Amino acid sequence: MKKSDNPQQLFFQQIRMKIPPDLSFVHQISELLGISYDSAYRRIRGEKEITMDELQQLSLHFGVSIDTLFSVQSDNVIFTSKALDKDNFRYDQWLGSILENIKKIHGAKEKKVIYSAKDIPIFHYFQFPEIAAFKEFIWFKTLLQFPEYEDKLFSLDNASREAYKIGREILTFSLSVPTDEIWNEETFNSLIRQMEYYWVSGYFAHDEDFLLLLEKLELLLRHLKQQAEYGFKFPFGQEPKGIEGSFQFFYNDFILGENTILFDMDGTKISFLTCNVLNLLITTDPVFCKQVENYMNSIIKKSILISSVSEKERNRFFNKLAKKIDSLKDRISYPRIISY
């Protein structure tokens, strides 16, 4: 067995993915096991076998399956749950966990993200603070049903600056990570429907905020199209700069699954599955991640690449989405339903 194939090394690679990039990996192992840095290094490199007690400590503390160490294929997969909860896990903490993972993949030498998008990927929202604020509000009011939002109306004046600040960091790091995104029309429809529902229900404090959101949505769509044309991502309003081919945008007309994200960094993979729209289930289980990778690659093979190439198909797709905005504009010209 080659040194690079050492199961113990693979086990520690899974653990490394659990540790924030600003913390020392070796220090965390050394402190948890009560050993010297040198002893920790030798275990990480596979030069010294870990004991059963150490294995138990590491597995339980970091939530990494021991199947990785013994190369056992089983039906059991360990997931870490990141679920928004008013009392135990706030929105800024949820965003912070996403930021940690983006920083990890950003720091890898070889990296890639594959994103099967039921909804517009969260990274794009933070190109425009107004859209990010609206999504935050509907998550709190409609999906999570926080009591303090029951009678609250949406206003751009009440947008969370701290959440947007973290979101901009997420955007900044994500822009330089090579990404494949798989979209269809439903990816865009969900935001259109949410905006219309809030308008019809009278959940906007100011009509001007709704009209401004429509303008920002048009700008977001144009910017997405422009990024697809260039084949790389860049901040809105700035000169287009990036690595050609680092943003691959695929159109698939039949995929309607949940948002599924796969990180591949230096050969180590992390899968992110969404549950109840916002809750994240995260695993580094190599067998499961390989299954996710194979599935997403099979979807890509049945999709149309519309970034950098296929100008006709790209224009057709984005024109369809633009017409959805025009259609919403036509519908809101009618009197709103008053909610009592």
Secondary structure per residue as TSV (DSSP state, phi and psi in degrees):
chain	resnum	aa	ss	phi	psi
A	1	M	-	360.0	130.6
A	2	K	-	-70.3	152.6
A	3	K	G	-58.0	-37.8
A	4	S	G	-68.1	-17.4
A	5	D	G	-96.0	2.8
A	6	N	-	-57.7	120.2
A	7	P	H	-58.2	-33.7
A	8	Q	H	-65.7	-38.2
A	9	Q	H	-64.8	-39.8
A	10	L	H	-63.9	-38.1
A	11	F	H	-60.9	-44.5
A	12	F	H	-70.4	-28.0
A	13	Q	H	-63.7	-38.9
A	14	Q	H	-64.8	-38.9
A	15	I	H	-65.8	-40.7
A	16	R	H	-56.3	-35.7
A	17	M	T	-67.9	-17.6
A	18	K	T	-87.4	-12.0
A	19	I	S	-100.2	127.2
A	20	P	-	-53.4	143.6
A	21	P	T	-63.2	-20.2
A	22	D	T	-86.2	-0.2
A	23	L	S	-107.8	148.0
A	24	S	-	-75.8	121.7
A	25	F	H	-60.0	-49.3
A	26	V	H	-62.5	-40.7
A	27	H	H	-62.5	-41.4
A	28	Q	H	-62.6	-42.3
A	29	I	H	-67.9	-44.4
A	30	S	H	-60.7	-44.9
A	31	E	H	-70.1	-41.3
A	32	L	H	-63.6	-43.1
A	33	L	H	-89.3	-10.6
A	34	G	T	68.0	42.2
A	35	I	-	-126.7	168.9
A	36	S	-	-74.1	165.3
A	37	Y	H	-60.7	-40.0
A	38	D	H	-62.1	-43.7
A	39	S	H	-64.7	-38.0
A	40	A	H	-64.4	-43.7
A	41	Y	H	-58.9	-43.3
A	42	R	H	-65.8	-33.5
A	43	R	H	-71.7	-41.9
A	44	I	H	-63.1	-39.2
A	45	R	T	-79.1	-7.7
A	46	G	T	83.4	11.9
A	47	E	S	-80.3	-23.0
A	48	K	S	-130.9	128.5
A	49	E	-	-70.0	140.5
A	50	I	-	-80.5	148.2
A	51	T	-	-80.9	168.4
A	52	M	H	-63.5	-37.2
A	53	D	H	-63.8	-43.7
A	54	E	H	-64.7	-40.0
A	55	L	H	-60.4	-44.2
A	56	Q	H	-63.7	-44.7
A	57	Q	H	-59.0	-48.5
A	58	L	H	-65.2	-44.6
A	59	S	H	-63.6	-45.8
A	60	L	H	-70.7	-40.3
A	61	H	H	-68.4	-42.5
A	62	F	H	-100.9	-4.9
A	63	G	T	67.0	39.6
A	64	V	-	-110.0	131.1
A	65	S	-	-68.2	138.1
A	66	I	T	-74.0	-9.5
A	67	D	H	-57.2	-32.0
A	68	T	H	-59.8	-41.6
A	69	L	H	-69.8	-40.4
A	70	F	H	-96.0	5.5
A	71	S	T	55.6	37.3
A	72	V	-	-91.9	130.8
A	73	Q	-	-99.3	116.3
A	74	S	-	-134.4	175.8
A	75	D	S	-87.2	-0.1
A	76	N	-	-94.1	127.0
A	77	V	-	-128.0	130.4
A	78	I	-	-89.9	125.8
A	79	F	-	-116.2	145.1
A	80	T	E	-97.0	133.1
A	81	S	E	-102.9	129.4
A	82	K	E	-119.2	93.6
A	83	A	-	-114.7	129.4
A	84	L	-	-66.3	131.9
A	85	D	B	-149.1	128.3
A	86	K	T	-54.6	-40.7
A	87	D	T	-90.0	-32.0
A	88	N	T	-112.6	-22.7
A	89	F	B	-148.6	96.4
A	90	R	-	-76.6	167.5
A	91	Y	H	-62.1	-41.0
A	92	D	H	-66.1	-33.6
A	93	Q	H	-69.3	-39.6
A	94	W	H	-61.2	-46.7
A	95	L	H	-63.1	-38.4
A	96	G	H	-61.6	-36.1
A	97	S	H	-67.6	-36.0
A	98	I	H	-66.7	-41.7
A	99	L	H	-60.5	-42.1
A	100	E	H	-57.5	-45.1
A	101	N	H	-69.3	-36.2
A	102	I	H	-65.1	-39.1
A	103	K	H	-63.3	-38.8
A	104	K	H	-61.3	-49.7
A	105	I	H	-71.5	-31.2
A	106	H	H	-62.1	-35.3
A	107	G	T	-81.5	-7.0
A	108	A	-	-77.1	151.3
A	109	K	S	-72.9	-50.9
A	110	E	S	-106.2	122.3
A	111	K	E	-150.0	153.8
A	112	K	E	-166.6	146.1
A	113	V	E	-120.6	133.9
A	114	I	E	-115.0	127.1
A	115	Y	E	-128.8	110.2
A	116	S	E	-90.4	111.0
A	117	A	-	-104.5	107.1
A	118	K	S	-76.6	-35.9
A	119	D	S	-120.1	164.6
A	120	I	-	-57.7	126.0
A	121	P	-	-53.0	138.0
A	122	I	H	-57.0	-29.5
A	123	F	H	-56.6	-38.5
A	124	H	H	-69.3	-29.9
A	125	Y	H	-58.5	-33.7
A	126	F	T	-82.3	5.8
A	127	Q	T	-70.2	-24.8
A	128	F	S	-134.9	114.9
A	129	P	H	-59.9	-30.9
A	130	E	H	-66.3	-42.2
A	131	I	H	-69.6	-40.6
A	132	A	H	-60.9	-40.3
A	133	A	H	-67.0	-39.4
A	134	F	H	-65.4	-44.2
A	135	K	H	-62.5	-41.6
A	136	E	H	-58.6	-43.1
A	137	F	H	-66.3	-45.8
A	138	I	H	-68.7	-30.7
A	139	W	I	-63.1	-44.0
A	140	F	I	-72.4	-41.9
A	141	K	I	-81.0	-47.0
A	142	T	I	-97.3	-43.4
A	143	L	I	-82.5	-50.1
A	144	L	S	-89.4	-19.7
A	145	Q	-	52.6	50.6
A	146	F	-	-64.2	132.7
A	147	P	G	-55.1	-39.1
A	148	E	G	-69.7	-9.2
A	149	Y	G	-99.4	-1.2
A	150	E	T	-57.0	-45.6
A	151	D	T	-108.1	12.2
A	152	K	-	-86.1	142.7
A	153	L	-	-106.0	151.9
A	154	F	B	-75.5	132.1
A	155	S	-	-144.1	133.3
A	156	L	G	-65.1	-19.5
A	157	D	G	-67.3	-21.5
A	158	N	G	-101.9	13.3
A	159	A	-	-63.9	142.7
A	160	S	-	-77.5	114.6
A	161	R	H	-70.2	-36.2
A	162	E	H	-65.6	-43.9
A	163	A	H	-63.3	-41.4
A	164	Y	H	-67.2	-35.3
A	165	K	H	-61.0	-45.0
A	166	I	H	-65.5	-40.3
A	167	G	H	-60.8	-38.3
A	168	R	H	-66.3	-34.7
A	169	E	H	-64.4	-42.6
A	170	I	H	-57.7	-46.5
A	171	L	H	-60.8	-46.8
A	172	T	H	-57.2	-47.4
A	173	F	H	-70.5	-36.0
A	174	S	H	-71.0	-26.3
A	175	L	H	-60.8	-30.4
A	176	S	T	-98.1	6.0
A	177	V	S	-96.1	120.9
A	178	P	-	-54.6	129.5
A	179	T	E	-137.0	136.5
A	180	D	E	-106.7	124.3
A	181	E	E	-117.5	134.5
A	182	I	E	-111.9	117.5
A	183	W	E	-121.8	161.6
A	184	N	-	-142.8	-173.2
A	185	E	H	-63.4	-32.3
A	186	E	H	-64.5	-25.4
A	187	T	H	-57.3	-38.5
A	188	F	H	-88.5	-30.1
A	189	N	H	-60.3	-35.7
A	190	S	H	-60.2	-42.1
A	191	L	H	-68.7	-38.8
A	192	I	H	-60.0	-45.8
A	193	R	H	-64.4	-40.7
A	194	Q	H	-63.8	-42.4
A	195	M	H	-63.7	-43.5
A	196	E	H	-66.5	-41.2
A	197	Y	H	-59.9	-44.3
A	198	Y	H	-67.8	-34.7
A	199	W	H	-68.0	-49.9
A	200	V	H	-63.5	-35.3
A	201	S	T	-80.2	-5.8
A	202	G	T	74.8	31.4
A	203	Y	-	-91.6	5.1
A	204	F	B	-95.7	128.2
A	205	A	S	-68.8	-32.8
A	206	H	-	-134.5	130.7
A	207	D	H	-59.2	-32.4
A	208	E	H	-62.1	-31.2
A	209	D	H	-66.7	-38.7
A	210	F	H	-65.7	-44.2
A	211	L	H	-64.4	-37.6
A	212	L	H	-66.5	-38.5
A	213	L	H	-61.2	-40.7
A	214	L	H	-59.6	-43.6
A	215	E	H	-61.6	-44.2
A	216	K	H	-66.8	-34.3
A	217	L	H	-65.4	-38.8
A	218	E	H	-63.8	-41.7
A	219	L	H	-65.3	-39.6
A	220	L	H	-61.4	-43.8
A	221	L	H	-63.4	-43.6
A	222	R	H	-63.5	-38.9
A	223	H	H	-69.1	-38.7
A	224	L	H	-60.5	-43.5
A	225	K	H	-63.4	-41.8
A	226	Q	H	-64.4	-41.3
A	227	Q	H	-63.1	-39.4
A	228	A	H	-64.5	-37.9
A	229	E	H	-63.4	-44.1
A	230	Y	H	-76.2	-28.4
A	231	G	T	83.6	17.7
A	232	F	S	-153.5	160.2
A	233	K	-	-95.9	150.7
A	234	F	-	-159.3	159.3
A	235	P	-	-67.0	142.9
A	236	F	T	-61.8	137.0
A	237	G	T	86.2	-1.0
A	238	Q	S	-112.3	162.4
A	239	E	-	-62.3	132.6
A	240	P	-	-62.9	115.1
A	241	K	-	-140.0	136.3
A	242	G	S	171.1	-179.4
A	243	I	-	-93.2	118.3
A	244	E	T	-58.4	133.3
A	245	G	T	88.6	-2.4
A	246	S	S	-80.2	-12.4
A	247	F	E	-122.7	107.6
A	248	Q	E	-108.4	121.9
A	249	F	E	-111.9	119.1
A	250	F	E	-112.5	141.2
A	251	Y	E	-108.5	125.7
A	252	N	-	-131.3	125.5
A	253	D	S	-92.6	10.4
A	254	F	S	-136.0	-4.2
A	255	I	-	-82.4	122.1
A	256	L	-	-132.8	28.7
A	257	G	-	-75.7	-177.9
A	258	E	-	-70.4	164.2
A	259	N	-	-62.2	124.3
A	260	T	E	-129.2	130.5
A	261	I	E	-128.2	135.8
A	262	L	E	-124.1	122.4
A	263	F	E	-97.8	133.6
A	264	D	E	-125.9	112.4
A	265	M	E	-131.4	113.9
A	266	D	T	51.7	37.6
A	267	G	T	89.8	-14.1
A	268	T	E	-94.8	134.0
A	269	K	E	-114.8	146.2
A	270	I	E	-130.6	131.5
A	271	S	E	-105.8	137.1
A	272	F	E	-120.1	119.5
A	273	L	E	-113.7	141.4
A	274	T	E	-95.6	144.2
A	275	C	E	-134.9	128.5
A	276	N	T	56.3	42.0
A	277	V	T	72.9	-53.5
A	278	L	T	-105.1	-30.2
A	279	N	E	-69.2	133.4
A	280	L	E	-106.0	133.2
A	281	L	E	-111.1	121.0
A	282	I	E	-120.5	133.6
A	283	T	E	-144.3	147.9
A	284	T	-	-109.5	9.5
A	285	D	-	-55.5	118.1
A	286	P	H	-63.4	-36.5
A	287	V	H	-68.0	-47.0
A	288	F	H	-62.6	-45.0
A	289	C	H	-61.9	-36.0
A	290	K	H	-66.7	-37.7
A	291	Q	H	-64.1	-42.6
A	292	V	H	-62.8	-44.0
A	293	E	H	-60.6	-45.2
A	294	N	H	-63.1	-41.1
A	295	Y	H	-63.2	-46.7
A	296	M	H	-67.8	-35.8
A	297	N	H	-66.7	-34.1
A	298	S	H	-67.6	-34.5
A	299	I	H	-68.4	-41.5
A	300	I	H	-59.6	-38.2
A	301	K	H	-63.9	-24.6
A	302	K	T	-100.5	13.3
A	303	S	S	-112.2	168.1
A	304	I	E	-105.9	122.5
A	305	L	E	-75.6	119.2
A	306	I	-	-120.7	18.4
A	307	S	S	-105.2	137.8
A	308	S	S	69.3	-35.3
A	309	V	S	-124.0	-178.2
A	310	S	-	54.8	53.8
A	311	E	H	-57.4	-39.8
A	312	K	H	-62.1	-46.8
A	313	E	H	-67.8	-35.8
A	314	R	H	-64.2	-46.7
A	315	N	H	-62.7	-40.0
A	316	R	H	-62.5	-44.1
A	317	F	H	-65.8	-49.4
A	318	F	H	-71.1	-28.0
A	319	N	H	-66.0	-36.9
A	320	K	H	-61.6	-42.9
A	321	L	H	-68.1	-38.0
A	322	A	H	-63.4	-36.0
A	323	K	H	-66.7	-28.2
A	324	K	H	-66.4	-37.2
A	325	I	H	-67.6	-42.9
A	326	D	H	-61.0	-40.7
A	327	S	H	-63.9	-39.5
A	328	L	H	-64.8	-39.9
A	329	K	H	-59.7	-40.3
A	330	D	H	-65.9	-39.6
A	331	R	H	-70.1	-33.3
A	332	I	T	-78.7	-2.8
A	333	S	T	-73.5	-14.9
A	334	Y	S	-83.3	157.2
A	335	P	-	-59.3	142.4
A	336	R	-	-76.0	150.7
A	337	I	-	-75.7	130.1
A	338	I	-	-88.3	127.6
A	339	S	-	-95.5	137.9
A	340	Y	-	-113.0	360.0
